[in-house]
Amino acid sequence: MPRRVFVHIGAPKTGSTFVQDVLWNNTERLKRAGFLMPVSFTAHDQAMTDLRQVPWRDPQAYWTWDRLIETFARWPGDVVLTNEGFGAADAEQARRAVESLQPSEVHVIVAARDLWRTFPSMWQQSIRARSTWRFEEFVAAVELGRFEGFWEHHTANRMFLRWGDLVPPERRHIVTVPPPGAPRELLWQRFAGIIGIPDGVCEMTAPTANPSLGAPEIELLRRVNLALGDRFPHRMPYQRVVHQHLVRAVLQRRDNDMRFGVGLDRAEWIADLAEQQIKELQDYPCHIVGDLSELRPSAMRQTPTPDELDERQILDAAIETIVGMLGHADELRQQVPVPEPTILARIRSRAGGVRRGLRRTLG
């Protein structure tokens, strides 16, 4: 039975890809130090979809929550479970997860970032998960109280109400995401400090990035989702096709330099929400790693939104993307080995050559 189990539940777009890359790239080093990363990223992801019983879970998925926790039942050290989708579990699902990990000492880790950066990131995350709504539709839905899922799945306050209350205050941990310009290692140092991973255990060798798409690129993906309809209703097939051959192969390789965000007409509203969030977390008994003041938006400025792009900009992005996909297709073609001719094929080829030679001689 593990001594402690740390469950990192999100939120999405809070540097989780960076943290997870460091963890998964150092599994053997962590294991020697007494920290187990059970199985694989895919196993954690599939276990999350099973725990939450989401309708888009792939029927072919092997890993369930129970199968995952069985793999570390006899591990005597510490265990780390990480998936930003855990945070979206409802109260009953979260309770089931925590109770299934006991009597190990269960810790819950939540990461939080300022709302000014969260809004465009969360909308982009939804588009990467097959959504089709426009950016303004998304922001308006949150503002008018028609999208409670934003608060439930992307803010530490709400996540703690479902997960944090299941463990003692000293086992509830919130990590604030450092502001833009801070050393990237700072986020890892905060996360590692909670778990107790000593400095030097993990190598920080250029983890895989999860870059945000620019306004034309994400709007193009939104329109692709519209055109696809229900062609890839489950998550894994969508990721295997759309993410692998469009997002990662082409869109993420573009400059993506046209950043976008909420308009300044909503700056006061977001600033007020941030103060409310900070106050709630100050009043909630938990272990704060970082500084809650980092949840206050900074450097708010007006930027274009994907909704405001003209059709020429979208067309240019689409044409360049098609060119990129042709290059990607050629790369894949070159990776396919040319099959060696069989003995029978070689005999037939030689026989054909002999026949042609005879015809030339006799003809």
Secondary structure as GFF3:
##gff-version 3
##sequence-region A 1 363
A	DSSP	beta_strand	4	8	.	.	.	ID=ss1
A	DSSP	alpha_helix	16	24	.	.	.	ID=ss2
A	DSSP	alpha_helix	27	32	.	.	.	ID=ss3
A	DSSP	beta_strand	35	36	.	.	.	ID=ss4
A	DSSP	alpha_helix	41	52	.	.	.	ID=ss5
A	DSSP	alpha_helix	65	70	.	.	.	ID=ss6
A	DSSP	beta_strand	78	82	.	.	.	ID=ss7
A	DSSP	three_ten_helix	86	88	.	.	.	ID=ss8
A	DSSP	alpha_helix	91	101	.	.	.	ID=ss9
A	DSSP	beta_strand	105	112	.	.	.	ID=ss10
A	DSSP	alpha_helix	115	127	.	.	.	ID=ss11
A	DSSP	alpha_helix	135	143	.	.	.	ID=ss12
A	DSSP	alpha_helix	148	154	.	.	.	ID=ss13
A	DSSP	alpha_helix	156	162	.	.	.	ID=ss14
A	DSSP	three_ten_helix	164	166	.	.	.	ID=ss15
A	DSSP	three_ten_helix	169	171	.	.	.	ID=ss16
A	DSSP	beta_strand	172	176	.	.	.	ID=ss17
A	DSSP	alpha_helix	185	195	.	.	.	ID=ss18
A	DSSP	alpha_helix	215	228	.	.	.	ID=ss19
A	DSSP	alpha_helix	235	238	.	.	.	ID=ss20
A	DSSP	pi_helix	239	247	.	.	.	ID=ss21
A	DSSP	three_ten_helix	251	253	.	.	.	ID=ss22
A	DSSP	three_ten_helix	264	266	.	.	.	ID=ss23
A	DSSP	alpha_helix	267	283	.	.	.	ID=ss24
A	DSSP	beta_strand	287	289	.	.	.	ID=ss25
A	DSSP	three_ten_helix	292	295	.	.	.	ID=ss26
A	DSSP	three_ten_helix	306	308	.	.	.	ID=ss27
A	DSSP	alpha_helix	311	335	.	.	.	ID=ss28
A	DSSP	alpha_helix	343	362	.	.	.	ID=ss29
###
